[in-house]
Amino acid sequence: MNITHASFITLPVADQDRALRFYADVLGFQVTADLDMPPGRWLQVAPEGAQTVFTLSGPGMGSFTPGETRGIMLVTTDVDADCARLTAAGVAVEGPDDLPWGRMASFRDPDGNSLMLITEKALEAASE
């Protein structure tokens, strides 16, 4: 296999402008594409320097249902600081909690898509 990375992840949203405000203003993502295309607006955002972008897919852009996305893990260097920033912005955050693989918290975007923040912990090699 010669796969190098995922190009984009689709996040179905009901209102692209509202979603853009959340991902850009609250999470600090950058707009990587904002184009009018048939059948609708192609809007993508990403953390600075990321290879994988998030397509904020609005009505008419496929058969996605807003709020159905789960399990997206966002790696951060400081989960506690990011949770405090989210809470200050009015976002409900669960955690953070210490787990064997790191410190993790979860939250939802305005459409109900579920995202997680993690500060990863170095895992020890299994002893023989």
Secondary structure, 3 states (H helix, E strand, C coil): CCCCCCCEEEEECCCHHHHHHHHHHHCCCEEEEEEEECCEEEEEEECCCCCCEEEEECCCCCCCCCCCCCCEEEECCCHHHHHHHHHHCCCCEEEEEEECCEEEEEEECCCCCEEEEEEECCCCCCCC
